[in-house]
Amino acid sequence: MLVHFTDLLQKLKPWAETQVSPPSIPIWRALTSEELAKSYPNTLFFFVDGTVLKKWTSGDTKIARAEWNSKHNTSAYVFFVVVSSKGTIHCCSNVRLGSTHDHTHWKQAGMVDKLAKAYPADLSQGAFFIVVVLCIYS
C-alpha cells in the first residue's frame, strides 16, 4: 500500500509544485483578511496546520514504530499545509511517517529557506514582516 501511495505522490509532485507556491507580496496582501491587513499593514501571515492521515498498523514492529503518531494514538502519515488568512493553500509539505514531530518536519521541509527565497529582502517594496502561525488543536 505504501509503495502505491508513494508512487502516486511522486507522479503528482511536479504538477503540484506548479499549482502551490508562495504568491507575490501584492497577491499575498490581497489574500490577507481585512482585519489583519488593517491591524498589521506590513505583515505577511502564514498559517500552518499539520494533518494526520490514519492508516492500518504494519505487522512489522520497526515500521509500526516509525508510523506511530503518539499525539493521535494511531498509525499515520503526516503532512502540513501553509495557508493565507483567507484559507488559500500555498504550500504542502512532503508526506512523512507518523512519528515525525511537527517542528522536525518543518525543518526537514526547509520552509525557512523557501520563505526567504520567495520573499527576499527588498527595501524598495517597503519593510515587512513574515509571521508563521502554527495551528494547534488538542
C-alpha positions in Angstrom: 0.0 0.0 0.0 2.8 2.4 1.0 4.5 1.8 -2.4 1.4 2.7 -4.4 0.8 5.8 -2.2 4.4 6.9 -2.5 4.4 6.3 -6.3 1.3 8.3 -6.7 2.8 11.2 -4.7 5.9 11.2 -6.8 3.9 11.3 -10.0 1.8 14.2 -8.8 4.7 16.2 -7.2 5.9 18.1 -10.4 2.3 19.1 -11.2 1.5 20.1 -7.6 4.6 22.2 -7.3 3.4 24.4 -10.2 0.0 24.8 -8.5 1.0 25.5 -5.0 3.7 28.1 -4.3 4.2 31.3 -2.3 2.4 34.2 -4.0 4.0 37.6 -4.7 3.8 40.1 -2.0 0.9 42.1 -3.7 -1.1 38.9 -4.2 -0.4 37.8 -0.6 -1.6 41.2 0.7 -4.8 40.8 -1.4 -5.3 37.4 0.2 -5.0 38.8 3.7 -8.2 39.3 5.6 -9.2 42.9 6.0 -9.0 42.8 9.8 -5.3 41.5 9.8 -4.4 44.0 7.0 -5.7 46.9 9.0 -4.1 45.8 12.3 -0.8 44.7 10.7 -0.3 46.5 7.4 3.3 45.5 6.8 3.0 41.8 7.8 2.5 38.7 5.7 0.8 36.0 7.7 1.2 32.3 7.0 -1.0 29.8 8.9 0.5 26.3 9.2 -1.6 23.2 10.1 -0.5 19.6 10.3 -2.7 16.8 9.1 -2.7 13.2 10.2 -3.8 10.5 7.7 -4.7 7.4 9.7 -3.6 4.1 8.3 -3.5 0.4 9.2 -0.8 -0.6 11.6 2.0 -2.6 10.0 2.8 -6.1 11.3 6.5 -5.2 11.2 7.4 -3.7 14.6 10.1 -1.4 13.3 7.7 0.1 10.6 4.9 0.3 13.1 7.0 2.4 15.5 8.0 4.8 12.7 4.4 5.2 11.6 3.0 5.6 15.2 1.7 9.1 15.9 1.5 9.3 19.7 -0.4 12.5 19.8 -3.3 10.9 17.9 -2.6 7.4 19.2 -2.7 5.8 15.7 -0.5 4.7 12.8 -0.4 7.5 10.3 1.2 9.6 7.6 1.6 13.3 8.4 1.9 16.4 6.3 1.3 20.1 6.7 -0.2 22.9 4.7 0.6 26.6 4.7 -2.4 28.9 4.0 -3.3 32.6 3.8 -5.6 34.1 6.4 -8.4 33.6 3.9 -7.7 29.8 3.7 -6.0 29.6 0.3 -3.4 26.8 0.3 0.1 28.0 -0.8 2.4 25.2 0.3 2.0 21.5 1.1 4.9 19.5 2.6 6.0 16.1 1.6 4.3 13.2 3.5 6.3 11.8 6.4 5.8 8.8 8.7 3.5 9.5 11.6 6.3 9.6 14.3 7.8 12.7 12.7 7.4 15.7 15.0 5.9 18.9 13.5 9.0 21.0 14.2 11.3 18.4 12.8 9.0 18.1 9.7 9.1 22.0 9.3 12.9 22.0 9.4 13.3 19.0 7.1 11.0 20.6 4.5 13.3 23.7 4.5 10.4 26.1 4.9 12.5 29.0 6.3 14.8 28.8 3.3 11.8 28.5 0.9 10.2 31.6 2.5 13.5 33.5 2.4 13.8 32.7 -1.3 10.2 33.6 -2.1 10.4 36.9 -0.2 14.0 38.2 -0.4 14.7 41.5 1.5 13.8 44.2 -1.0 13.6 47.6 0.7 12.2 49.1 -2.5 8.9 47.4 -1.6 9.0 48.7 1.9 9.9 46.8 5.1 7.6 43.9 6.0 7.5 41.1 8.5 6.6 37.4 7.9 4.7 35.8 10.7 4.2 32.0 10.8 1.3 30.9 12.9 1.2 27.2 13.9 -2.3 26.0 14.3 -2.5 23.7 17.3 -5.6 21.6 18.2 -5.9 19.4 21.2 
